[in-house]
Structures are given as C-alpha cells and as structure tokens.
C-alpha cells in the first residue's frame, strides 16, 4: 500500500509540475508580447517628438 501511495503522490507532483511549466510558458509569451508592444510605442513616441521638434524649429524660423 505504501508503494501505491508513493506512486500516486509522485504522479500528482509530476502533474503539478506540468501545470506550472505550462503556466510559466504562457506568462513568458505575454511578457514578450508586452515588451514588443512597449518597444513599438517607444519608437512611435520618439518619432512624434522628433516631428514636433522639427515643426517648432520651422515655426521659430518663420518668426511665428
């Protein structure tokens, strides 16, 4: 009986580890997606700030 209980416990531990690995993989994928989105947004903001700087420079040069 003790051998059966041990095998059952080990099977449950293996199943739990599999669930943990699956969950960590999903979280890692979402984290990567968030990082890529952050990079895209950062680039867009940098480009917009550059465009605003150019516009302000043009307006200052025109005497406005």
CNS distance restraints for C-alpha pairs under 8 A (distance, minus, plus):
assign (resid   1 and name CA) (resid   5 and name CA) 6.35 0.50 0.50
assign (resid   2 and name CA) (resid   6 and name CA) 6.12 0.50 0.50
assign (resid   3 and name CA) (resid   7 and name CA) 6.15 0.50 0.50
assign (resid   4 and name CA) (resid   8 and name CA) 6.07 0.50 0.50
assign (resid   5 and name CA) (resid   9 and name CA) 6.05 0.50 0.50
assign (resid   6 and name CA) (resid  10 and name CA) 6.11 0.50 0.50
assign (resid   7 and name CA) (resid  11 and name CA) 6.07 0.50 0.50
assign (resid   8 and name CA) (resid  12 and name CA) 6.19 0.50 0.50
assign (resid   9 and name CA) (resid  13 and name CA) 6.19 0.50 0.50
assign (resid  10 and name CA) (resid  14 and name CA) 6.13 0.50 0.50
assign (resid  11 and name CA) (resid  15 and name CA) 6.17 0.50 0.50
assign (resid  12 and name CA) (resid  16 and name CA) 6.12 0.50 0.50
assign (resid  13 and name CA) (resid  17 and name CA) 6.14 0.50 0.50
assign (resid  14 and name CA) (resid  18 and name CA) 6.21 0.50 0.50
assign (resid  15 and name CA) (resid  19 and name CA) 6.34 0.50 0.50
assign (resid  16 and name CA) (resid  20 and name CA) 6.21 0.50 0.50
assign (resid  17 and name CA) (resid  21 and name CA) 6.13 0.50 0.50
assign (resid  18 and name CA) (resid  22 and name CA) 6.21 0.50 0.50
assign (resid  19 and name CA) (resid  23 and name CA) 6.15 0.50 0.50
assign (resid  20 and name CA) (resid  24 and name CA) 6.12 0.50 0.50
assign (resid  21 and name CA) (resid  25 and name CA) 6.18 0.50 0.50
assign (resid  22 and name CA) (resid  26 and name CA) 6.40 0.50 0.50
assign (resid  23 and name CA) (resid  27 and name CA) 6.28 0.50 0.50
assign (resid  24 and name CA) (resid  28 and name CA) 6.06 0.50 0.50
assign (resid  25 and name CA) (resid  29 and name CA) 6.25 0.50 0.50
assign (resid  26 and name CA) (resid  30 and name CA) 6.34 0.50 0.50
assign (resid  27 and name CA) (resid  31 and name CA) 6.08 0.50 0.50
assign (resid  28 and name CA) (resid  32 and name CA) 6.20 0.50 0.50
assign (resid  29 and name CA) (resid  33 and name CA) 6.28 0.50 0.50
assign (resid  30 and name CA) (resid  34 and name CA) 6.13 0.50 0.50
assign (resid  31 and name CA) (resid  35 and name CA) 6.16 0.50 0.50
assign (resid  32 and name CA) (resid  36 and name CA) 6.22 0.50 0.50
assign (resid  33 and name CA) (resid  37 and name CA) 6.16 0.50 0.50
assign (resid  34 and name CA) (resid  38 and name CA) 6.04 0.50 0.50
assign (resid  35 and name CA) (resid  39 and name CA) 6.24 0.50 0.50
assign (resid  36 and name CA) (resid  40 and name CA) 6.30 0.50 0.50
assign (resid  37 and name CA) (resid  41 and name CA) 6.17 0.50 0.50
assign (resid  38 and name CA) (resid  42 and name CA) 6.02 0.50 0.50
assign (resid  39 and name CA) (resid  43 and name CA) 6.18 0.50 0.50
assign (resid  40 and name CA) (resid  44 and name CA) 6.21 0.50 0.50
assign (resid  41 and name CA) (resid  45 and name CA) 6.12 0.50 0.50
assign (resid  42 and name CA) (resid  46 and name CA) 6.12 0.50 0.50
assign (resid  43 and name CA) (resid  47 and name CA) 6.15 0.50 0.50
assign (resid  44 and name CA) (resid  48 and name CA) 6.16 0.50 0.50
assign (resid  45 and name CA) (resid  49 and name CA) 6.12 0.50 0.50
assign (resid  46 and name CA) (resid  50 and name CA) 6.20 0.50 0.50
assign (resid  47 and name CA) (resid  51 and name CA) 6.19 0.50 0.50
assign (resid  48 and name CA) (resid  52 and name CA) 6.18 0.50 0.50
assign (resid  49 and name CA) (resid  53 and name CA) 6.15 0.50 0.50
assign (resid  50 and name CA) (resid  54 and name CA) 6.33 0.50 0.50
assign (resid  51 and name CA) (resid  55 and name CA) 6.22 0.50 0.50
assign (resid  52 and name CA) (resid  56 and name CA) 6.08 0.50 0.50
assign (resid  53 and name CA) (resid  57 and name CA) 6.10 0.50 0.50
assign (resid  54 and name CA) (resid  58 and name CA) 6.15 0.50 0.50
assign (resid  55 and name CA) (resid  59 and name CA) 6.20 0.50 0.50
assign (resid  56 and name CA) (resid  60 and name CA) 6.12 0.50 0.50
assign (resid  57 and name CA) (resid  61 and name CA) 6.12 0.50 0.50
assign (resid  58 and name CA) (resid  62 and name CA) 6.23 0.50 0.50
assign (resid  59 and name CA) (resid  63 and name CA) 6.45 0.50 0.50
assign (resid  59 and name CA) (resid  64 and name CA) 5.55 0.50 0.50
assign (resid  60 and name CA) (resid  64 and name CA) 5.88 0.50 0.50
